[in-house]
Amino acid sequence: MKTVVEKERSLNVASFCDVAVAGGGIAGIAAALAAARHGAKTLLIEKSWLLGGLATSGLVTIYLPLCDGRGRQLSFGIAEELLRLSISLGCEDRYPAAWLDGEGDRTKERFLTQFNAQVFAILCEQLLIKEGVEILYGASVCAVRTENGAITHLVTESKSGREAVKIKCAVDCTGDADVCRLAGEKTAAYARGNVLASWYYFSGPDGYKLKMLGAAESVDKGAKEKEKPHYAALDARELSEMTVLSHKTLLDDFKKDGGVRKDHALATVATIPQVRMTRRLSGAFTMDEADAHKSFADSVGMFGDWRKRGPAFELPFGTLHGEMIKNLAAAGRCISVTDALWDVTRVIPVCAVSGQAAGTAAATFSDFTRADIPALQSALEKDGVKLKL
């Protein structure tokens, strides 16, 4: 393969912040909120022009459970705050009355809801601005500068060109552990790959509806599913191929009921690839599905299993940082977990829990490998997070 040498150039240091959060999905929103609320000058870098990531631009508009399925709430703090925000102007479906209004049986109704993507994205934007977070849209982190095992600058690519941002701490909420990879932190790729998903919204005689087309929530391990193409989703050309096929698949499905009419319209399609597990941090501790109901001395929150009732997990801080880059944390679907647990931790509630923990830590410490865990836990508890099962 031929190579081209890029000309060396000096970059302007466009700004300084205490905490830079890369990725404006649910984890990034939670991390930025937490950091700002703890007094850090916070910058949220988002490559698209809408917050929420897969939850909004990806149309995965189901806020999965905050509970264990047996009547006990596990995820609190910003995880619950964002759920309430998502339906503060009304919900599309599955209003959690038993949990929010005290009407119903919590053991039968799980603490989840279905929200409107665009409304939720704008509400999150307004909340972040209110809390003093600077949002940089249309920008990707394309390089980092490190010294003595710490990131000193993030390099962004945007309409302004390439610029450097001087930072104290970074939180990787890219979903693909992009900052971890660029910084030289250890990472691991998802072995199985992603099956095609083509969720979309349509309007019809029964109103505005979500069509969940394809394996967007979990990978079926059956024989038919194994025969389908799987995408690692870490290559631009592969992602482009996947997106083209996704568009064709959803349009073919929409056309089954005819073309565009007053009572049949294609309303919204995903504007980012609907992939779930790609690359993650290989952290100080790697959590597994077998760690359900275990107690961890460095727990920074709790979460359940959206797929079934019963399992409950404490989230160890060691899953959020590595051992090579001391001022870099990860949150969201790229935290350090095994393939078996990845399908559980990639979803909205866990993204919010891990994001709040990472953002709080980033506002408090400059070396996550030597963090004062009791102090971090005390701060989280004051912010309404429950840590122990």
SVG drawing of the C-alpha trace seen along z (x, -y; Angstrom):
<svg xmlns="http://www.w3.org/2000/svg" viewBox="-56 -30 63 53">
<polyline fill="none" stroke="black" stroke-width="0.4" points="0.0,0.0 1.3,-3.4 1.7,-6.0 1.6,-9.8 3.5,-11.8 1.4,-14.5 3.3,-17.8 4.2,-18.7 2.5,-21.8 2.0,-23.9 -1.5,-24.1 -3.1,-26.9 -4.1,-26.1 -7.7,-27.2 -8.8,-26.8 -8.1,-25.4 -10.4,-23.3 -10.2,-21.3 -12.3,-18.4 -12.7,-17.5 -15.4,-15.0 -15.2,-13.4 -18.5,-12.2 -22.0,-13.7 -24.0,-10.6 -25.7,-9.7 -22.4,-9.0 -20.8,-12.2 -23.8,-14.2 -23.7,-12.7 -19.9,-13.1 -20.0,-16.8 -22.9,-17.5 -21.1,-15.9 -17.8,-17.6 -19.4,-21.1 -21.4,-20.6 -18.2,-19.9 -16.7,-23.2 -14.7,-22.1 -14.4,-24.1 -15.9,-21.5 -15.8,-21.1 -18.0,-18.6 -16.8,-17.6 -19.4,-16.1 -18.8,-15.1 -22.4,-15.4 -24.8,-18.3 -27.2,-16.7 -26.6,-15.3 -27.6,-11.9 -25.7,-9.5 -27.4,-6.2 -30.3,-7.2 -31.3,-10.1 -29.4,-10.2 -29.5,-6.4 -33.2,-6.2 -32.7,-3.8 -35.4,-5.7 -36.0,-3.2 -34.6,-4.3 -34.0,-0.8 -34.6,0.1 -33.1,-1.6 -34.3,1.3 -33.6,5.0 -37.0,6.1 -38.1,7.2 -39.2,3.8 -35.9,2.4 -34.3,-0.7 -30.6,-0.4 -29.5,-3.4 -30.0,-6.8 -28.4,-10.3 -28.0,-11.6 -29.3,-8.2 -32.7,-9.0 -32.5,-12.7 -32.1,-12.1 -34.9,-9.6 -37.2,-12.2 -35.9,-14.8 -36.5,-12.6 -40.3,-12.5 -40.7,-15.9 -42.7,-17.1 -44.5,-13.8 -43.5,-10.3 -44.1,-8.3 -44.8,-5.1 -44.3,-3.1 -44.7,-5.9 -43.3,-4.4 -46.3,-5.4 -45.5,-2.9 -42.1,-4.5 -42.8,-8.2 -46.3,-8.5 -46.5,-5.6 -49.3,-4.1 -49.0,-0.4 -46.9,2.6 -43.1,2.0 -42.5,5.8 -44.5,6.1 -43.6,2.9 -39.9,2.1 -38.5,-1.4 -38.2,-2.3 -39.8,-4.5 -39.8,-5.4 -39.0,-9.1 -39.0,-11.4 -35.4,-11.5 -35.4,-15.1 -37.1,-16.6 -34.7,-14.8 -31.6,-15.9 -32.6,-19.6 -33.5,-19.3 -30.1,-17.8 -28.4,-20.6 -30.3,-23.2 -29.4,-21.5 -25.7,-21.4 -25.7,-25.1 -27.5,-26.0 -24.8,-24.1 -22.0,-26.0 -20.8,-23.3 -19.2,-24.5 -20.4,-22.4 -18.3,-22.1 -20.4,-20.5 -19.1,-19.2 -15.7,-18.3 -13.9,-15.0 -10.8,-14.2 -8.2,-13.2 -5.0,-13.2 -3.7,-13.6 -0.5,-14.8 0.9,-13.0 3.7,-13.7 4.8,-11.5 1.8,-9.2 -0.8,-11.9 -2.7,-13.7 -1.8,-17.4 -3.7,-18.3 -6.5,-16.9 -6.4,-17.8 -9.8,-18.4 -10.8,-18.5 -13.8,-20.8 -15.0,-23.5 -12.2,-25.6 -9.6,-23.1 -7.2,-21.4 -7.0,-23.0 -5.5,-21.9 -7.2,-22.0 -5.1,-22.0 -6.7,-19.9 -6.3,-18.6 -8.4,-15.4 -10.2,-13.7 -13.2,-11.4 -13.6,-9.1 -17.3,-8.8 -16.9,-8.1 -18.4,-4.7 -15.4,-3.3 -12.6,-4.1 -11.2,-6.4 -9.3,-8.7 -8.0,-5.6 -6.6,-4.3 -5.1,-7.6 -3.4,-8.0 -1.9,-4.5 -4.1,-3.2 -4.8,0.6 -8.0,1.4 -9.9,4.5 -12.3,5.1 -15.6,6.9 -15.0,10.3 -18.4,11.1 -19.2,7.9 -22.5,6.2 -25.5,7.5 -27.3,5.0 -29.9,2.8 -32.4,0.4 -34.6,-1.2 -36.8,-4.0 -39.9,-6.0 -43.0,-6.2 -46.4,-7.9 -49.5,-5.9 -53.2,-5.6 -52.2,-4.8 -49.8,-7.7 -46.1,-8.1 -44.5,-4.7 -41.0,-3.2 -40.1,-0.2 -37.4,1.8 -36.0,3.5 -33.0,5.7 -30.9,6.8 -30.4,3.4 -30.9,4.3 -29.1,7.7 -27.4,10.2 -29.4,13.4 -27.1,16.4 -29.3,18.6 -28.2,20.3 -30.0,17.8 -28.3,14.9 -24.9,16.4 -25.4,16.6 -25.9,12.8 -23.0,10.4 -21.3,9.0 -19.6,5.7 -16.6,4.7 -17.7,1.1 -14.2,-0.3 -13.5,-1.0 -15.0,-4.0 -15.6,-2.0 -17.2,0.9 -19.4,-1.5 -20.4,-3.2 -21.3,0.1 -23.3,1.0 -25.1,-2.3 -26.1,-2.0 -27.5,1.5 -29.3,0.3 -31.0,-2.5 -32.0,0.0 -33.3,2.4 -35.5,-0.1 -36.9,-1.6 -37.8,1.9 -39.6,2.5 -41.4,-0.8 -42.5,-0.1 -44.3,3.1 -47.3,0.9 -47.0,-1.2 -45.4,-4.6 -45.7,-8.0 -49.3,-9.1 -51.0,-11.3 -51.4,-8.3 -48.1,-6.6 -44.8,-8.5 -41.2,-7.8 -40.7,-10.2 -37.2,-9.7 -34.2,-7.6 -31.0,-7.1 -28.3,-9.6 -25.5,-7.6 -24.7,-3.9 -26.7,-1.7 -23.8,0.3 -23.6,1.4 -20.3,3.0 -17.0,2.1 -13.9,1.3 -13.5,0.7 -10.9,-0.2 -8.9,2.7 -8.8,1.2 -7.4,1.7 -10.3,4.1 -12.4,6.0 -15.9,6.8 -17.8,9.9 -21.4,11.2 -20.4,13.5 -19.8,10.4 -23.6,10.0 -24.4,9.5 -20.7,9.0 -19.6,6.2 -16.7,4.0 -14.8,1.6 -14.4,-0.9 -18.1,-0.8 -19.2,-4.1 -22.8,-3.1 -25.2,-0.3 -27.1,1.1 -29.4,4.0 -29.7,6.3 -32.2,5.0 -32.6,8.4 -33.9,10.2 -35.2,9.8 -33.0,10.3 -29.3,9.6 -27.8,6.5 -24.3,5.1 -22.0,2.7 -19.8,0.8 -16.1,0.8 -14.1,-2.4 -11.4,-0.2 -13.5,0.4 -13.4,-3.3 -9.6,-3.8 -6.5,-2.1 -3.0,-1.8 -1.0,-3.7 -2.7,-7.1 -3.4,-8.4 -5.7,-11.3 -7.9,-9.5 -11.2,-7.8 -13.8,-6.0 -17.5,-5.9 -20.5,-4.5 -20.3,-1.6 -16.5,-1.5 -15.8,-0.8 -13.7,2.3 -16.0,5.3 -16.0,8.8 -17.9,9.6 -20.4,11.4 -21.3,8.3 -20.9,5.7 -24.5,6.1 -25.6,5.1 -23.3,2.1 -23.7,0.4 -27.3,-0.8 -28.5,-4.2 -28.8,-3.7 -25.3,-2.3 -23.9,-5.0 -25.3,-7.6 -24.0,-5.9 -20.5,-5.4 -20.6,-8.9 -21.5,-10.6 -18.7,-8.6 -16.1,-9.5 -17.1,-13.1 -17.0,-13.5 -13.6,-11.9 -12.3,-14.0 -13.3,-17.2 -11.7,-16.0 -8.5,-14.1 -5.7,-14.4 -4.5,-10.8 -7.2,-8.1 -4.7,-5.4 -4.3,-7.0 -7.8,-8.4 -9.1,-8.8 -11.9,-6.3 -13.7,-7.2 -13.7,-10.8 -15.1,-10.0 -17.8,-7.8 -18.7,-10.5 -19.2,-13.0 -21.3,-10.6 -23.5,-9.8 -24.1,-13.5 -25.3,-13.7 -27.8,-11.0 -26.0,-8.0 -26.4,-4.7 -23.3,-2.6 -24.0,0.7 -26.3,3.6"/>
</svg>
